[in-house]
Amino acid sequence: MELRVCDLTKNFGEKCAVKHVSFCLSHGVYGLLGPNGAGKTTLMKMMVDILDPSEGEVLLDGVNIHELGASYRNKLGYMPQEIGVYKNFPAGKFLKYIAALKGITGKEADAKVEELLDLVGLKDVGKKKLGGFSGGMIRRIGIAQTLLNDPQILILDEPTAGLDPQERIRFRNIISELSEKRIVLLSTHIISDMEFIAGKVIILREGSILKIDTTEHLIDEMDGKVWTATIAHKELKAVKGYYTVGNIIQRHDGVEVRIIGNQKPSFACAPAKPILEDVFSYYFGGNAL
Ligand SMILES: Nc1ncnc2c1ncn2[C@@H]1O[C@H](COP(=O)(O)OP(=O)(O)OP(=O)(O)O)[C@@H](O)[C@H]1O
């Protein structure tokens, strides 16, 4: 299976949100990374055929997804940024309702809903109304809803937003297991999540692809570009003005800063092992996260 994005462009009036983007996905987890407004949601909406491109097309095994219509949607699980649920519905009943919309009914639906409530850790609250659920629990219902039709292609917009650390680990493990035979594309602002599960990362800047590479290689490219130093509190403003500063940690003897750049800072510092967050800081500056 191959999902190919060919020269995809989307204009909203004068605004070009996605500019001539091309790439090809086969099975595995792909991360879509970029600052606010980079075009991630717009690109995903075109890839799930709910937004018409201004130019270009998306092909599944060589056939335009718009022409495939229902047969594409049957293979697709899409989780939008904003998840709409009926607050008066109990969780299990809501999932059965969505299952029915996807053509899954009867015993098959009952079994699938039970299985998915268990998978996302909500089995014990399956009879509780969604109105009483936290944001993280609603997100988990969203994940379950996306998986109802056992999709071969998963497109997930900010799936880990609002999940607590334990839920995020659970989610990452679910996705890793699913990705063995599926295409998974996910966007997230939580870069550490992406580092753990995405084999490849697509970095968008102002609607265009800035980088597309394996996570490992993107991190390797940062070798020799990341340092840590402990500086006095009063020096922090000047250092931030001059260098790209990532993480800042208050220590008893000053402030520990992570500095990203091509040149070694002019003050005492030690080389640090790069992580994916450093890649983002390198291209977008320390405040972009
Ligand atoms: N329906 C629309 N009409 C006009 N402009 C839009 C519309 N949808 C998106 N845009 C603009 O297109 C650009 C890309 O938006 P998009 O939501 O795709 O970015 P994003 O990378 O998903 O951002 P975020 O990380 O904040 O979700 C932004 O400048 C946005 O304001």
Ligand as a Chemical Component Dictionary entry (heavy atoms), coordinates in Angstrom:
data_LIG
# 
_chem_comp.id                   LIG 
_chem_comp.type                 NON-POLYMER 
_chem_comp.pdbx_formal_charge   0 
_chem_comp.three_letter_code    LIG 
# 
loop_
_chem_comp_atom.comp_id 
_chem_comp_atom.atom_id 
_chem_comp_atom.alt_atom_id 
_chem_comp_atom.type_symbol 
_chem_comp_atom.charge 
_chem_comp_atom.model_Cartn_x 
_chem_comp_atom.model_Cartn_y 
_chem_comp_atom.model_Cartn_z 
_chem_comp_atom.pdbx_ordinal 
LIG N1  N1  N 0 -10.538 27.919 6.254  1  
LIG C1  C1  C 0 -9.496  28.770 6.243  2  
LIG N2  N2  N 0 -9.615  30.008 5.722  3  
LIG C2  C2  C 0 -8.567  30.859 5.684  4  
LIG N3  N3  N 0 -7.339  30.555 6.154  5  
LIG C3  C3  C 0 -7.154  29.348 6.680  6  
LIG C4  C4  C 0 -8.221  28.380 6.749  7  
LIG N4  N4  N 0 -7.729  27.245 7.315  8  
LIG C5  C5  C 0 -6.433  27.492 7.590  9  
LIG N5  N5  N 0 -6.085  28.739 7.210  10 
LIG C6  C6  C 0 -4.746  29.353 7.324  11 
LIG O1  O1  O 0 -3.808  28.481 6.716  12 
LIG C7  C7  C 0 -2.606  28.421 7.470  13 
LIG C8  C8  C 0 -2.326  26.990 7.868  14 
LIG O2  O2  O 0 -3.291  26.594 8.856  15 
LIG P1  P1  P 0 -3.305  25.129 9.489  16 
LIG O3  O3  O 0 -4.440  25.078 10.462 17 
LIG O4  O4  O 0 -3.274  24.133 8.405  18 
LIG O5  O5  O 0 -1.905  25.114 10.270 19 
LIG P2  P2  P 0 -1.368  24.082 11.360 20 
LIG O6  O6  O 0 0.044   23.807 11.011 21 
LIG O7  O7  O 0 -2.291  22.932 11.469 22 
LIG O8  O8  O 0 -1.453  24.958 12.694 23 
LIG P3  P3  P 0 -1.705  24.471 14.229 24 
LIG O9  O9  O 0 -0.434  23.824 14.669 25 
LIG O10 O10 O 0 -1.937  25.784 14.932 26 
LIG O11 O11 O 0 -2.887  23.576 14.245 27 
LIG C9  C9  C 0 -2.792  29.377 8.651  28 
LIG O12 O12 O 0 -2.229  30.624 8.325  29 
LIG C10 C10 C 0 -4.299  29.479 8.772  30 
LIG O13 O13 O 0 -4.674  30.722 9.314  31 
# 
loop_
_chem_comp_bond.comp_id 
_chem_comp_bond.atom_id_1 
_chem_comp_bond.atom_id_2 
_chem_comp_bond.value_order 
_chem_comp_bond.pdbx_ordinal 
LIG N1  C1  SING 1  
LIG C1  N2  SING 2  
LIG C1  C4  DOUB 3  
LIG N2  C2  DOUB 4  
LIG C2  N3  SING 5  
LIG N3  C3  DOUB 6  
LIG C3  C4  SING 7  
LIG C3  N5  SING 8  
LIG C4  N4  SING 9  
LIG N4  C5  DOUB 10 
LIG C5  N5  SING 11 
LIG N5  C6  SING 12 
LIG C6  O1  SING 13 
LIG C6  C10 SING 14 
LIG O1  C7  SING 15 
LIG C7  C8  SING 16 
LIG C7  C9  SING 17 
LIG C8  O2  SING 18 
LIG O2  P1  SING 19 
LIG P1  O3  DOUB 20 
LIG P1  O4  SING 21 
LIG P1  O5  SING 22 
LIG O5  P2  SING 23 
LIG P2  O6  DOUB 24 
LIG P2  O7  SING 25 
LIG P2  O8  SING 26 
LIG O8  P3  SING 27 
LIG P3  O9  DOUB 28 
LIG P3  O10 SING 29 
LIG P3  O11 SING 30 
LIG C9  O12 SING 31 
LIG C9  C10 SING 32 
LIG C10 O13 SING 33 
# 
